[in-house]
Amino acid sequence: MAERTKQPSGEFGSSSSGLFTPEPRTGAHSDLGIGDFNLGKGLERLRGRRDLLVYMHDNPDPDAMAAAMGLKHLIESTTDLRATLALGGIVGRAENRAMVERLRVPLIPAEVLNTDHFDTIAIVDSQPGTGNNSLPASRAVDIVIDHHPAREESASAGWCDIRPQLGATSTIVLQYLREKDIPLDTSLATALFYAIRSETRDLGREATMAERDAYLYLIPQVDHHLMFRIQQPKLPRQYYEALDRALRRAEVWGDVITVNLGLIAYPDLAAEIADLLLDYEAAQFVLCCGRYGKQFFVSLRTEPTQRRAGELMRQLIGNDGAAGGHGTTAGGRLFMPVSSDADMKTAFDHLVYRLLDLTGRVGAPRFALLG
């Protein structure tokens, strides 16, 4: 294992290149009791515990899955607990499915688990009260690890480590493993590396010096053949059908692009299409919506010059659903079931108007992206 080097927290803000986001020197949520985290005390709280159940946000992405894998490895290497990873929703995106299959991520569907069997509950890359996870309502959460803005419900967890200044939750978990000098196997190193790489778009989106340090630490331990197979998976027909639909339906309102995908094959397809449309030369904001079953999913992307996606998404959804995000990336889901194209169009049109209003784009010239 390579020798680990620690940097004083103040050095994270010393770069003047503008490529990396500096980390604040102090805890960003002292008003919620969430500040600097002591890993030793966190592990000490688990003494005498037996079984840990780790949740992620539903339909997890690479950052959520890698952070959960890393937490499992940390806990099983330092305590007597056994850890199980609970999958809420599905893993739909082709790259994410490839990650699960090739790295053998040990996910168990949440609906088949008996939560009474577990005396400890954790959640990574999400938090209690967000509405985007399968946490049992009747159970208190013992561990919360996340890089999204803190929620009041999280502060009651004995182990609460929330760092929205960081670009990925996997960065936090890797720091735990390095602090305890726990070796990584190839699968875990590859998972963490891929998570940080995808979450920050190769360190170009919301990355900090901590992500760069993690990237450089992990790269010698990565199986790059596996990485290629994960990043270049075979794509299903549904992906191309959705892409065709998105290009034909996308509308441009000045620098805002909106698209109603209608029925989608998996929930995170809306986010996948939103990422692609943000590459359009005039785009500053992209709103992409789709219906999976009777659930209405919303994805928002913004350019780095418009780092308020999470705030906008929470304003868009309000009390009508669950919303989360930060910086340039956000997602949400409406609570109201949407069972027809007409219902979908009504909800979509409302969100489009709200976004144009919130961004001051009402009255912007409107035209189809193609045609």
Secondary structure, DSSP 8 states (H G I E B T S, - for coil): --------GGGGG---SSSSB---SS-TBGGGTB-S--HHHHHHTTTT--EEEEE-BSS--HHHHHHHHHHHHHHHHHSS-EEEEEE-S---SHHHHHHHHHHT--EEEGGG--GGG-SEEEEESS-TTSSSB---TTS--SEEEESS---GGGGGSSEEEE-TTSS-HHHHHHHHHHHTT----HHHHHHHHHHHHHHTTTTTSS-BHHHHHHHHHHGGG--HHHHHHHHS----HHHHHHHHHHHHH-EEETTEEEEEEEE-SSTTHHHHHHHHHTTSTT-SEEEEEEEETTEEEEEEEE-GGG--HHHHHHHHHGGGEEEEEETTEEEEEESS---SHHHHHHHHHHHHHHHHHHTT-TT--EEES--
